[in-house]
Amino acid sequence: MVLNAKSLGHPESYCSSSHAARVMSRKKSRAAFSLEDRSTATAGVECRKDEGVLDETPAAYKDIERVMEAQGDLVEVVHTLKQVLCVKG
């Protein structure tokens, strides 16, 4: 999920917002989640699903809903987009 957010202009946050940073490295994510897990997590996204390419999973990141909720006083969500394609290489 990709969110387009608009700053509410708080100087304490430099008029910006946070992002859903990783909770584990890419290496740890690959070890923790099987290719099948990663493939299931990307259902509905048009991309190659083989081991050499599919190295990401949403579970390796913070929950974006919770991140946005925590900064609700800093930003306004303008648009919510859903990923449909991933091209690598």
Wavefront OBJ file of the C-alpha trace (Angstrom):
o trace
v 0.000 0.000 0.000
v 1.211 3.494 -0.815
v -0.220 6.534 0.895
v -0.048 10.070 -0.425
v -0.104 12.334 2.614
v -0.226 16.095 2.963
v 1.643 17.824 5.791
v -0.456 19.775 8.247
v 2.470 22.203 8.579
v 3.836 21.407 12.030
v 7.332 22.923 12.316
v 8.277 20.402 15.051
v 8.131 17.653 12.426
v 9.785 19.796 9.738
v 6.428 19.739 7.915
v 6.969 16.081 6.981
v 5.790 12.616 7.929
v 7.315 9.274 8.792
v 7.269 6.103 6.701
v 6.695 2.428 7.425
v 10.338 1.568 8.060
v 11.599 -1.982 8.157
v 11.202 -4.101 11.269
v 13.801 -6.540 9.933
v 16.564 -6.445 7.339
v 16.085 -7.898 3.876
v 18.451 -10.763 4.825
v 16.475 -11.591 7.992
v 13.221 -11.285 6.067
v 14.396 -13.814 3.470
v 15.350 -16.214 6.277
v 12.093 -15.697 8.188
v 9.678 -15.975 5.256
v 9.656 -18.762 2.681
v 9.250 -18.140 -1.023
v 5.673 -19.373 -0.630
v 5.073 -16.805 2.162
v 6.472 -14.002 -0.005
v 4.475 -15.174 -3.015
v 1.246 -15.262 -0.992
v 1.968 -11.791 0.414
v 2.248 -10.415 -3.121
v -0.962 -11.990 -4.406
v -2.642 -9.568 -6.778
v 0.663 -7.903 -7.693
v 1.902 -8.687 -11.182
v 5.559 -9.705 -10.782
v 7.965 -12.603 -11.103
v 7.579 -14.910 -8.125
v 10.866 -16.844 -8.280
v 13.550 -16.915 -5.563
v 15.964 -14.729 -7.522
v 13.510 -11.854 -7.756
v 10.899 -12.057 -5.008
v 12.901 -10.850 -2.017
v 10.378 -8.595 -0.260
v 7.293 -9.053 1.897
v 5.060 -6.469 3.562
v 5.656 -8.287 6.875
v 9.234 -6.918 6.889
v 7.848 -3.405 7.425
v 5.918 -1.638 10.163
v 2.140 -1.673 9.785
v 1.451 1.452 7.709
v -2.005 1.880 9.232
v -0.492 2.126 12.729
v 2.277 4.444 11.509
v -0.246 6.813 9.937
v -2.516 6.653 12.974
v 0.412 7.605 15.218
v 1.092 10.711 13.143
v -2.519 11.699 12.559
v -1.837 15.147 13.996
v 0.998 15.726 11.487
v -0.475 14.665 8.151
v -3.689 14.140 6.264
v -3.927 11.086 4.000
v -4.934 12.357 0.560
v -4.834 9.124 -1.466
v -4.369 5.419 -0.762
v -2.880 3.419 -3.624
v -2.589 -0.346 -4.025
v 0.431 -1.827 -5.765
v -0.474 -3.788 -8.897
v 2.917 -4.200 -10.625
v 6.546 -4.723 -9.625
v 9.314 -4.650 -12.245
v 12.866 -5.587 -11.237
v 15.993 -6.040 -13.249
l 1 2 3 4 5 6 7 8 9 10 11 12 13 14 15 16 17 18 19 20 21 22 23 24 25 26 27 28 29 30 31 32 33 34 35 36 37 38 39 40 41 42 43 44 45 46 47 48 49 50 51 52 53 54 55 56 57 58 59 60 61 62 63 64 65 66 67 68 69 70 71 72 73 74 75 76 77 78 79 80 81 82 83 84 85 86 87 88 89
